Amino acid sequence: NNNEQKHLFETMLRNGQRLLRLINQLLDLSKLESGKMTLQSRPEDIVRFLQEIASSYESLAVYKQIKYFFYSQVQELIVTFDHDKLEDVIHNILSNAFKFTNKDGQVILHFKTNKKSAIITVKDTGIGIPANLVDKVFDRFYQIDNSHTRNYEGSGLGMALAKELIELHNGRVLLESEQGKGTTDTVILPLGRAHG
């Protein structure tokens, strides 16, 4: 059956991509630990950057029947950042939001600025994280392992790496979550030339 073969090949491709992503994350962590990770920062319109990432999740939102929105407070803002590194961070946060949000849920990507910082927020109405485990999300290799999350397990590397990549930009990652109600991830990047 052609459909079965197509599904099998898509699964193989997806698993191969996941393995490659994990290998790249391990390499990035190794570079961070050895102090050899450097940013290739350049000025770029962060609103357009986020729009392009946001659009890549539209078909997934339709497939999972999730309400999905991107809002920006401003039409354009030039920020100095490493395109590839920040792209990895936002993809990781967005993919988590979709992974942990069920049908009829909602995922919102929002951007604003307070003149000192660029603030990127991803808010979902997903399964959330128990309060006593929120801090563990940023621990390398830690898996929140209970029946609530077992079906959604990942490598345990994503958010730890995201936090370190944002700190390399002299920024911060904040996470708020409530079990059964959802999660909000916030990435705060300094404006100006203090980073990169």
Steps between C-alpha positions, in 0.01 A plus 500: 500500500645834391354687798654254745838528326477879502418498872791262568747721307371813674549331839853392404583853383356654817698261723817568300448875540443457874823302532693761300351777717605317815855449369523871411372595846765280663769661283372846592505413871856372461602829334329700776680302771839544337441872441530453123143602420500840333208702369479607137287803582379760254225767494172359369128579509385271779130540412552361150723228647220394737235519225699252291533258792134545592379417148683166506263377774173589325449157342576326831242719673239401239595132527479501882190726495670757723419872490827674413583871487801726453478857629763774500483832683716660229522454122879496494790499746868460418670284762853357500487122547632170365234395247564124516531482879186702569315302234593177686372649827164618362445175307567303818253705705230498231535127431462434875188718509342301217618167643335565838181664369202286406220545247301825542784648704680824422859607427595869479834643387526863610768765456540833676773743601546730799782698331762319712415145396343290228245270664380181328221304672353161414182422694308174475196343665667161516539241774739718700776398740458422873624796711772294673649400162506836316864570597604153378408596141835682468704205633690312233374147432226523767176338390177594672400138530144436608184374336401861432791558262623153400336517156684825426858412598790664319876501546495726807757725329288759322417754771838466674671583171251779423574664835876486444474636144290794619740566789778511241302792350497657852130424512267295720243223462207492743248219535165506676277195500194362673405135475185459294491866395806559281846647472649839416862528382656845476829584326645841588780638281682828574484768232806693388849359457546349846483148361633291216 
